[in-house]
């Protein structure tokens, strides 16, 4: 079973609980897509019944004022990786 809109309705709550438990301010959230590619998510922009859009950081680690955005079906997300930010990174997920 893949990800659904209902899962993302409570995703922020999961992240808040994660941050409290592991004492981190801004976790790093990575979406791995079924079609290939991993994206370090800055924030989720919007959700419809079938699609999710998210802004993401440059995977080469370069900071940019302008972030790119991707729109995918929920079923296009293979897995989500959540880790504590490395502090100096400054490119974690924004709830």
FIDOSE-722964 format. One record per residue (C-alpha): residue number from 1; y, z, x; residue in three letters. Coordinates in Angstrom, 1 decimal. Layout:
% residues N
<atom NUM, <Y, Z, X>, ALA>
...
//
This chain:
% residues 95
<atom 1, <0.0, 0.0, 0.0>, UNK>
<atom 2, <3.4, -0.9, 1.3>, UNK>
<atom 3, <6.8, 0.7, 1.1>, UNK>
<atom 4, <8.6, 0.7, -2.3>, UNK>
<atom 5, <12.1, 1.3, -3.6>, UNK>
<atom 6, <10.9, 4.7, -4.9>, UNK>
<atom 7, <10.0, 5.7, -1.3>, UNK>
<atom 8, <13.5, 4.9, -0.1>, UNK>
<atom 9, <15.0, 6.8, -3.0>, UNK>
<atom 10, <14.0, 10.0, -1.2>, UNK>
<atom 11, <14.1, 8.7, 2.4>, UNK>
<atom 12, <17.4, 10.5, 3.1>, UNK>
<atom 13, <15.7, 13.8, 2.1>, UNK>
<atom 14, <12.9, 13.2, 4.5>, UNK>
<atom 15, <15.4, 12.6, 7.3>, UNK>
<atom 16, <17.4, 15.7, 6.6>, UNK>
<atom 17, <14.2, 17.8, 6.6>, UNK>
<atom 18, <13.1, 16.1, 9.9>, UNK>
<atom 19, <16.5, 16.9, 11.5>, UNK>
<atom 20, <16.3, 20.5, 10.5>, UNK>
<atom 21, <12.8, 20.9, 11.8>, UNK>
<atom 22, <13.4, 19.2, 15.1>, UNK>
<atom 23, <17.0, 20.3, 15.6>, UNK>
<atom 24, <18.5, 16.8, 16.0>, UNK>
<atom 25, <21.8, 15.5, 14.5>, UNK>
<atom 26, <21.1, 11.8, 14.4>, UNK>
<atom 27, <17.5, 10.6, 14.5>, UNK>
<atom 28, <16.6, 7.2, 15.8>, UNK>
<atom 29, <15.0, 5.2, 12.9>, UNK>
<atom 30, <13.1, 2.0, 13.7>, UNK>
<atom 31, <11.8, -0.5, 11.2>, UNK>
<atom 32, <8.9, -2.7, 12.4>, UNK>
<atom 33, <8.6, -5.8, 10.2>, UNK>
<atom 34, <5.4, -7.5, 9.2>, UNK>
<atom 35, <6.7, -10.8, 10.4>, UNK>
<atom 36, <7.5, -9.4, 13.8>, UNK>
<atom 37, <10.4, -7.6, 15.3>, UNK>
<atom 38, <11.6, -4.0, 15.5>, UNK>
<atom 39, <15.0, -2.9, 14.4>, UNK>
<atom 40, <16.8, 0.3, 15.3>, UNK>
<atom 41, <18.5, 1.0, 11.9>, UNK>
<atom 42, <22.0, 2.3, 11.8>, UNK>
<atom 43, <22.2, 2.7, 8.1>, UNK>
<atom 44, <20.7, 1.4, 4.8>, UNK>
<atom 45, <23.3, -0.7, 3.1>, UNK>
<atom 46, <21.7, -1.3, -0.3>, UNK>
<atom 47, <18.5, -1.3, -2.2>, UNK>
<atom 48, <17.5, -3.4, -5.2>, UNK>
<atom 49, <14.2, -3.4, -7.0>, UNK>
<atom 50, <12.6, -5.7, -4.5>, UNK>
<atom 51, <14.9, -5.9, -1.4>, UNK>
<atom 52, <16.5, -3.5, 1.1>, UNK>
<atom 53, <19.4, -4.3, 3.4>, UNK>
<atom 54, <20.1, -2.4, 6.5>, UNK>
<atom 55, <22.6, -2.6, 9.4>, UNK>
<atom 56, <21.0, -2.3, 12.8>, UNK>
<atom 57, <21.9, -1.7, 16.4>, UNK>
<atom 58, <21.5, -4.2, 19.2>, UNK>
<atom 59, <18.0, -3.6, 20.6>, UNK>
<atom 60, <19.2, -4.2, 24.2>, UNK>
<atom 61, <21.1, -0.9, 23.8>, UNK>
<atom 62, <24.6, -2.5, 23.9>, UNK>
<atom 63, <27.1, -0.7, 21.7>, UNK>
<atom 64, <29.0, -2.9, 19.3>, UNK>
<atom 65, <31.6, -2.2, 16.7>, UNK>
<atom 66, <30.1, -4.9, 14.5>, UNK>
<atom 67, <26.5, -4.4, 13.5>, UNK>
<atom 68, <24.2, -7.1, 12.2>, UNK>
<atom 69, <22.6, -6.7, 8.8>, UNK>
<atom 70, <19.1, -7.8, 7.6>, UNK>
<atom 71, <17.7, -8.0, 4.1>, UNK>
<atom 72, <14.0, -7.9, 3.6>, UNK>
<atom 73, <11.5, -7.2, 0.8>, UNK>
<atom 74, <10.1, -3.7, 0.9>, UNK>
<atom 75, <6.7, -5.2, 1.6>, UNK>
<atom 76, <8.1, -6.8, 4.8>, UNK>
<atom 77, <8.3, -3.4, 6.4>, UNK>
<atom 78, <5.1, -2.6, 8.3>, UNK>
<atom 79, <6.0, 0.9, 9.5>, UNK>
<atom 80, <8.9, 3.2, 10.1>, UNK>
<atom 81, <9.3, 5.2, 13.3>, UNK>
<atom 82, <11.6, 8.3, 13.3>, UNK>
<atom 83, <12.4, 10.1, 16.6>, UNK>
<atom 84, <15.0, 12.5, 17.8>, UNK>
<atom 85, <18.0, 10.7, 19.3>, UNK>
<atom 86, <18.4, 11.0, 23.1>, UNK>
<atom 87, <21.8, 12.5, 22.7>, UNK>
<atom 88, <23.6, 10.2, 25.1>, UNK>
<atom 89, <22.5, 7.2, 23.0>, UNK>
<atom 90, <25.0, 7.7, 20.2>, UNK>
<atom 91, <23.2, 5.1, 18.2>, UNK>
<atom 92, <21.2, 7.1, 15.7>, UNK>
<atom 93, <20.7, 6.6, 12.0>, UNK>
<atom 94, <23.5, 7.5, 9.7>, UNK>
<atom 95, <22.5, 9.0, 6.3>, UNK>
//
